Amino acid sequence: MSTPIIDVAAGLVFRDGRLLVAQRLPGSHLAGLWEFPGGKLDPGEDWIAALRRELSEEIGIVVSPGSLFEEVVHAYPEKTVRLRFYACRWESGEPRALGCAAIDWITRDELGKHRFPEADRRLLERLSTESALWSA
């Protein structure tokens, strides 16, 4: 019996050569690991609306999502997730940990500084090699 796929929209928010990451809350799935901020789509919600809502709720910022940067489907033992990562332009609000344990702004050289979920591996490889993203 297969498990349903959970759709998750995540934002790649760059500012001054740094990328915003958030730490998962204690007690949550993959607690303590770092991720790109975002969250699950609500029923009937589209990807962009979910991304805007989640970034507002989770870290208190307003963004303009751009193009889809990466899509990953990953099966964990307990669930399967479809992650869509969107390049986002930060518009307003100063990021703070509202729905996450902590936030951090990291450089490309610091991608290995935090532990990320297995589902992010391909994205992390791409981020480490595509230097143009970091100068935006």
C-alpha positions as CSV (number, residue, x, y, z in Angstrom):
1,M,0.0,0.0,0.0
2,S,1.5,3.3,-1.1
3,T,1.4,6.5,1.0
4,P,0.0,9.7,-0.4
5,I,2.5,12.3,-1.6
6,I,2.7,15.4,0.6
7,D,3.3,18.6,-1.4
8,V,5.7,21.1,0.1
9,A,6.7,24.5,-1.3
10,A,10.0,25.9,-0.2
11,G,11.7,29.2,-0.8
12,L,15.3,30.0,-1.7
13,V,15.6,33.5,-0.3
14,F,19.0,35.2,-1.0
15,R,20.1,38.5,0.4
16,D,23.6,40.0,0.2
17,G,25.2,36.8,-1.0
18,R,23.6,34.7,1.8
19,L,20.8,32.1,1.7
20,L,18.1,31.9,4.4
21,V,17.7,28.5,6.2
22,A,15.4,27.4,9.0
23,Q,15.8,24.7,11.7
24,R,13.0,22.3,12.2
25,L,11.1,22.4,15.5
26,P,11.7,19.8,18.2
27,G,9.1,17.0,18.1
28,S,8.5,17.5,14.3
29,H,9.4,15.1,11.5
30,L,13.2,15.5,11.0
31,A,13.5,17.6,14.1
32,G,16.6,19.7,14.5
33,L,17.6,19.4,10.8
34,W,17.9,22.6,8.7
35,E,15.8,23.3,5.7
36,F,14.7,25.9,3.2
37,P,11.7,27.7,4.7
38,G,8.3,26.7,3.5
39,G,5.6,24.1,4.2
40,K,2.8,21.9,3.2
41,L,0.1,23.1,0.8
42,D,-3.4,23.4,2.3
43,P,-6.2,21.7,0.4
44,G,-7.1,23.7,-2.7
45,E,-4.0,25.9,-2.3
46,D,-1.6,26.5,-5.2
47,W,2.2,26.2,-4.8
48,I,2.9,30.0,-4.9
49,A,0.1,30.9,-2.4
50,A,1.3,28.2,0.0
51,L,4.9,29.4,-0.3
52,R,3.9,33.0,0.5
53,R,1.7,32.0,3.4
54,E,4.3,29.6,4.9
55,L,7.1,32.2,4.7
56,S,4.9,34.8,6.3
57,E,3.8,32.4,9.1
58,E,7.1,30.6,9.7
59,I,9.6,33.4,9.5
60,G,7.6,36.7,9.1
61,I,8.7,37.8,5.7
62,V,7.0,38.7,2.4
63,V,8.6,37.4,-0.8
64,S,8.0,37.4,-4.5
65,P,8.4,33.9,-5.6
66,G,10.0,33.5,-9.0
67,S,10.6,30.5,-11.1
68,L,10.7,26.9,-10.0
69,F,14.4,26.1,-9.3
70,E,14.2,22.4,-8.4
71,E,11.5,19.7,-7.8
72,V,12.3,16.6,-5.8
73,V,10.2,13.6,-4.8
74,H,11.6,11.7,-1.9
75,A,10.3,8.7,0.0
76,Y,11.1,8.6,3.7
77,P,10.0,5.4,5.6
78,E,7.0,7.1,7.0
79,K,6.0,9.5,4.2
80,T,6.7,10.6,0.6
81,V,7.2,14.3,-0.1
82,R,7.2,16.3,-3.3
83,L,9.3,19.4,-2.7
84,R,9.2,22.4,-5.1
85,F,12.0,24.9,-4.4
86,Y,11.3,28.4,-5.8
87,A,13.8,31.2,-6.1
88,C,12.3,34.1,-4.1
89,R,13.0,37.8,-3.9
90,W,12.8,39.1,-0.4
91,E,10.3,42.1,-0.2
92,S,9.8,43.0,3.4
93,G,9.9,41.9,7.0
94,E,13.0,40.8,8.9
95,P,13.2,37.0,9.3
96,R,12.7,35.6,12.7
97,A,12.0,32.2,14.1
98,L,8.2,32.1,14.4
99,G,7.3,28.6,13.3
100,C,10.8,27.1,13.4
101,A,13.5,26.6,16.0
102,A,16.0,29.0,14.5
103,I,17.1,30.8,11.3
104,D,20.4,31.5,9.8
105,W,21.8,33.3,6.7
106,I,24.5,31.1,5.1
107,T,27.1,31.6,2.4
108,R,27.8,29.0,-0.4
109,D,30.9,27.9,1.6
110,E,28.7,27.3,4.6
111,L,26.3,24.9,3.0
112,G,27.9,22.0,4.9
113,K,27.7,23.9,8.2
114,H,24.2,22.5,9.0
115,R,22.6,19.1,8.6
116,F,19.8,19.0,6.0
117,P,17.2,16.3,5.2
118,E,18.2,13.6,2.7
119,A,15.6,15.0,0.3
120,D,17.6,18.2,-0.1
121,R,20.8,16.5,-1.3
122,R,20.4,17.1,-5.0
123,L,19.4,20.8,-4.3
124,L,22.4,21.3,-2.1
125,E,24.7,19.9,-4.8
126,R,23.2,22.3,-7.3
127,L,23.5,25.3,-4.9
128,S,27.1,24.5,-4.2
129,T,28.0,24.6,-7.9
130,E,25.9,27.4,-9.3
131,S,27.7,30.5,-8.1
132,A,25.5,33.0,-10.0
133,L,22.7,32.5,-7.6
134,W,24.7,33.8,-4.7
135,S,25.4,37.1,-6.3
136,A,21.8,38.0,-6.8
